[in-house]
Amino acid sequence: MSYKLDLKVGENAQIELFSFPNPPERPSKPEACGLRHLAFQVDDVEETVFYLKSKGLEVENIRVDEITGNKFTFFKDPDNLPLEIYER
């Protein structure tokens, strides 16, 4: 069983802490040990994906959070680490 904890930081930021029983050791996957990834809240995931792709970035398919119903997806930074865009 995995767990998630949301910590509000000020008025405009949030830290999410995840616990996974057997995370993969790969540091470049979203559910890996250590720093999982950074997420950026956007107003419109589809619009942001279009913009990122127009700049030549590869972006994963858009997913929907099962609990909140919010849309999100991942792309990679120049060091090949995952970055998330999340719609609220």
mmCIF file of the C-alpha atoms, coordinates in Angstrom:
data_MODEL
# 
_entry.id   MODEL 
# 
loop_
_atom_site.group_PDB 
_atom_site.id 
_atom_site.type_symbol 
_atom_site.label_atom_id 
_atom_site.label_alt_id 
_atom_site.label_comp_id 
_atom_site.label_asym_id 
_atom_site.label_entity_id 
_atom_site.label_seq_id 
_atom_site.pdbx_PDB_ins_code 
_atom_site.Cartn_x 
_atom_site.Cartn_y 
_atom_site.Cartn_z 
_atom_site.occupancy 
_atom_site.B_iso_or_equiv 
_atom_site.pdbx_formal_charge 
_atom_site.auth_seq_id 
_atom_site.auth_comp_id 
_atom_site.auth_asym_id 
_atom_site.auth_atom_id 
_atom_site.pdbx_PDB_model_num 
ATOM 1  C CA . MET A 1 1  ? 0.000   0.000  0.000   1.00 0.00 ? 1  MET A CA 1 
ATOM 2  C CA . SER A 1 2  ? 1.297   3.469  -0.814  1.00 0.00 ? 2  SER A CA 1 
ATOM 3  C CA . TYR A 1 3  ? 0.592   6.728  0.988   1.00 0.00 ? 3  TYR A CA 1 
ATOM 4  C CA . LYS A 1 4  ? 0.450   10.402 -0.035  1.00 0.00 ? 4  LYS A CA 1 
ATOM 5  C CA . LEU A 1 5  ? 0.697   13.468 2.204   1.00 0.00 ? 5  LEU A CA 1 
ATOM 6  C CA . ASP A 1 6  ? -0.074  17.016 0.998   1.00 0.00 ? 6  ASP A CA 1 
ATOM 7  C CA . LEU A 1 7  ? 1.621   19.919 2.783   1.00 0.00 ? 7  LEU A CA 1 
ATOM 8  C CA . LYS A 1 8  ? 0.493   23.448 2.000   1.00 0.00 ? 8  LYS A CA 1 
ATOM 9  C CA . VAL A 1 9  ? 3.380   25.950 1.892   1.00 0.00 ? 9  VAL A CA 1 
ATOM 10 C CA . GLY A 1 10 ? 2.151   29.538 2.022   1.00 0.00 ? 10 GLY A CA 1 
ATOM 11 C CA . GLU A 1 11 ? -0.753  30.507 -0.208  1.00 0.00 ? 11 GLU A CA 1 
ATOM 12 C CA . ASN A 1 12 ? 0.540   29.269 -3.579  1.00 0.00 ? 12 ASN A CA 1 
ATOM 13 C CA . ALA A 1 13 ? 2.686   26.179 -3.052  1.00 0.00 ? 13 ALA A CA 1 
ATOM 14 C CA . GLN A 1 14 ? 2.230   22.591 -2.005  1.00 0.00 ? 14 GLN A CA 1 
ATOM 15 C CA . ILE A 1 15 ? 4.614   19.731 -1.229  1.00 0.00 ? 15 ILE A CA 1 
ATOM 16 C CA . GLU A 1 16 ? 3.382   16.198 -1.848  1.00 0.00 ? 16 GLU A CA 1 
ATOM 17 C CA . LEU A 1 17 ? 5.168   13.353 -0.080  1.00 0.00 ? 17 LEU A CA 1 
ATOM 18 C CA . PHE A 1 18 ? 4.689   9.805  -1.361  1.00 0.00 ? 18 PHE A CA 1 
ATOM 19 C CA . SER A 1 19 ? 5.545   6.472  0.203   1.00 0.00 ? 19 SER A CA 1 
ATOM 20 C CA . PHE A 1 20 ? 5.825   3.372  -1.991  1.00 0.00 ? 20 PHE A CA 1 
ATOM 21 C CA . PRO A 1 21 ? 6.505   -0.103 -0.553  1.00 0.00 ? 21 PRO A CA 1 
ATOM 22 C CA . ASN A 1 22 ? 8.844   -1.230 -3.360  1.00 0.00 ? 22 ASN A CA 1 
ATOM 23 C CA . PRO A 1 23 ? 9.870   1.728  -5.550  1.00 0.00 ? 23 PRO A CA 1 
ATOM 24 C CA . PRO A 1 24 ? 12.141  1.066  -8.511  1.00 0.00 ? 24 PRO A CA 1 
ATOM 25 C CA . GLU A 1 25 ? 15.769  2.092  -8.055  1.00 0.00 ? 25 GLU A CA 1 
ATOM 26 C CA . ARG A 1 26 ? 15.829  4.095  -11.319 1.00 0.00 ? 26 ARG A CA 1 
ATOM 27 C CA . PRO A 1 27 ? 16.237  7.794  -10.438 1.00 0.00 ? 27 PRO A CA 1 
ATOM 28 C CA . SER A 1 28 ? 14.572  8.996  -13.648 1.00 0.00 ? 28 SER A CA 1 
ATOM 29 C CA . LYS A 1 29 ? 11.108  7.514  -13.242 1.00 0.00 ? 29 LYS A CA 1 
ATOM 30 C CA . PRO A 1 30 ? 8.295   9.266  -11.381 1.00 0.00 ? 30 PRO A CA 1 
ATOM 31 C CA . GLU A 1 31 ? 7.894   6.575  -8.711  1.00 0.00 ? 31 GLU A CA 1 
ATOM 32 C CA . ALA A 1 32 ? 11.651  6.131  -8.041  1.00 0.00 ? 32 ALA A CA 1 
ATOM 33 C CA . CYS A 1 33 ? 13.470  6.539  -4.718  1.00 0.00 ? 33 CYS A CA 1 
ATOM 34 C CA . GLY A 1 34 ? 14.671  9.984  -3.647  1.00 0.00 ? 34 GLY A CA 1 
ATOM 35 C CA . LEU A 1 35 ? 13.471  13.165 -5.322  1.00 0.00 ? 35 LEU A CA 1 
ATOM 36 C CA . ARG A 1 36 ? 10.470  11.963 -7.243  1.00 0.00 ? 36 ARG A CA 1 
ATOM 37 C CA . HIS A 1 37 ? 9.949   14.944 -9.516  1.00 0.00 ? 37 HIS A CA 1 
ATOM 38 C CA . LEU A 1 38 ? 8.875   18.560 -9.587  1.00 0.00 ? 38 LEU A CA 1 
ATOM 39 C CA . ALA A 1 39 ? 5.321   19.463 -10.544 1.00 0.00 ? 39 ALA A CA 1 
ATOM 40 C CA . PHE A 1 40 ? 3.994   22.716 -11.946 1.00 0.00 ? 40 PHE A CA 1 
ATOM 41 C CA . GLN A 1 41 ? 0.357   23.722 -11.679 1.00 0.00 ? 41 GLN A CA 1 
ATOM 42 C CA . VAL A 1 42 ? -1.097  24.958 -14.965 1.00 0.00 ? 42 VAL A CA 1 
ATOM 43 C CA . ASP A 1 43 ? -4.504  26.288 -15.950 1.00 0.00 ? 43 ASP A CA 1 
ATOM 44 C CA . ASP A 1 44 ? -4.823  24.043 -19.019 1.00 0.00 ? 44 ASP A CA 1 
ATOM 45 C CA . VAL A 1 45 ? -2.815  20.828 -19.477 1.00 0.00 ? 45 VAL A CA 1 
ATOM 46 C CA . GLU A 1 46 ? -3.781  20.435 -23.141 1.00 0.00 ? 46 GLU A CA 1 
ATOM 47 C CA . GLU A 1 47 ? -2.635  23.986 -23.953 1.00 0.00 ? 47 GLU A CA 1 
ATOM 48 C CA . THR A 1 48 ? 0.641   23.472 -22.058 1.00 0.00 ? 48 THR A CA 1 
ATOM 49 C CA . VAL A 1 49 ? 1.296   20.154 -23.805 1.00 0.00 ? 49 VAL A CA 1 
ATOM 50 C CA . PHE A 1 50 ? 0.713   21.833 -27.181 1.00 0.00 ? 50 PHE A CA 1 
ATOM 51 C CA . TYR A 1 51 ? 3.205   24.570 -26.254 1.00 0.00 ? 51 TYR A CA 1 
ATOM 52 C CA . LEU A 1 52 ? 5.844   22.093 -25.027 1.00 0.00 ? 52 LEU A CA 1 
ATOM 53 C CA . LYS A 1 53 ? 5.489   19.944 -28.146 1.00 0.00 ? 53 LYS A CA 1 
ATOM 54 C CA . SER A 1 54 ? 5.769   23.070 -30.337 1.00 0.00 ? 54 SER A CA 1 
ATOM 55 C CA . LYS A 1 55 ? 9.199   23.592 -28.725 1.00 0.00 ? 55 LYS A CA 1 
ATOM 56 C CA . GLY A 1 56 ? 10.263  20.049 -29.639 1.00 0.00 ? 56 GLY A CA 1 
ATOM 57 C CA . LEU A 1 57 ? 9.756   18.389 -26.250 1.00 0.00 ? 57 LEU A CA 1 
ATOM 58 C CA . GLU A 1 58 ? 8.394   14.875 -25.906 1.00 0.00 ? 58 GLU A CA 1 
ATOM 59 C CA . VAL A 1 59 ? 5.428   14.765 -23.533 1.00 0.00 ? 59 VAL A CA 1 
ATOM 60 C CA . GLU A 1 60 ? 3.698   11.667 -22.162 1.00 0.00 ? 60 GLU A CA 1 
ATOM 61 C CA . ASN A 1 61 ? -0.002  11.100 -22.788 1.00 0.00 ? 61 ASN A CA 1 
ATOM 62 C CA . ILE A 1 62 ? -2.302  13.117 -20.534 1.00 0.00 ? 62 ILE A CA 1 
ATOM 63 C CA . ARG A 1 63 ? -3.662  11.120 -17.593 1.00 0.00 ? 63 ARG A CA 1 
ATOM 64 C CA . VAL A 1 64 ? -6.450  11.786 -15.102 1.00 0.00 ? 64 VAL A CA 1 
ATOM 65 C CA . ASP A 1 65 ? -5.892  11.533 -11.336 1.00 0.00 ? 65 ASP A CA 1 
ATOM 66 C CA . GLU A 1 66 ? -8.263  8.802  -10.107 1.00 0.00 ? 66 GLU A CA 1 
ATOM 67 C CA . ILE A 1 67 ? -8.988  10.611 -6.845  1.00 0.00 ? 67 ILE A CA 1 
ATOM 68 C CA . THR A 1 68 ? -9.249  14.275 -7.876  1.00 0.00 ? 68 THR A CA 1 
ATOM 69 C CA . GLY A 1 69 ? -10.230 13.944 -11.531 1.00 0.00 ? 69 GLY A CA 1 
ATOM 70 C CA . ASN A 1 70 ? -7.493  16.476 -12.415 1.00 0.00 ? 70 ASN A CA 1 
ATOM 71 C CA . LYS A 1 71 ? -5.429  16.108 -15.602 1.00 0.00 ? 71 LYS A CA 1 
ATOM 72 C CA . PHE A 1 72 ? -1.650  15.709 -15.505 1.00 0.00 ? 72 PHE A CA 1 
ATOM 73 C CA . THR A 1 73 ? 1.308   14.506 -17.548 1.00 0.00 ? 73 THR A CA 1 
ATOM 74 C CA . PHE A 1 74 ? 5.100   14.316 -17.515 1.00 0.00 ? 74 PHE A CA 1 
ATOM 75 C CA . PHE A 1 75 ? 7.984   15.477 -19.669 1.00 0.00 ? 75 PHE A CA 1 
ATOM 76 C CA . LYS A 1 76 ? 11.747  15.439 -19.020 1.00 0.00 ? 76 LYS A CA 1 
ATOM 77 C CA . ASP A 1 77 ? 14.200  18.150 -18.077 1.00 0.00 ? 77 ASP A CA 1 
ATOM 78 C CA . PRO A 1 78 ? 17.628  18.459 -19.792 1.00 0.00 ? 78 PRO A CA 1 
ATOM 79 C CA . ASP A 1 79 ? 19.055  15.954 -17.253 1.00 0.00 ? 79 ASP A CA 1 
ATOM 80 C CA . ASN A 1 80 ? 16.353  13.426 -18.214 1.00 0.00 ? 80 ASN A CA 1 
ATOM 81 C CA . LEU A 1 81 ? 14.493  13.773 -14.899 1.00 0.00 ? 81 LEU A CA 1 
ATOM 82 C CA . PRO A 1 82 ? 10.689  13.920 -14.867 1.00 0.00 ? 82 PRO A CA 1 
ATOM 83 C CA . LEU A 1 83 ? 8.748   17.173 -14.623 1.00 0.00 ? 83 LEU A CA 1 
ATOM 84 C CA . GLU A 1 84 ? 4.983   17.128 -14.130 1.00 0.00 ? 84 GLU A CA 1 
ATOM 85 C CA . ILE A 1 85 ? 2.328   19.552 -15.249 1.00 0.00 ? 85 ILE A CA 1 
ATOM 86 C CA . TYR A 1 86 ? -0.868  19.294 -13.235 1.00 0.00 ? 86 TYR A CA 1 
ATOM 87 C CA . GLU A 1 87 ? -4.195  21.007 -13.892 1.00 0.00 ? 87 GLU A CA 1 
ATOM 88 C CA . ARG A 1 88 ? -6.290  22.267 -11.002 1.00 0.00 ? 88 ARG A CA 1 
# 
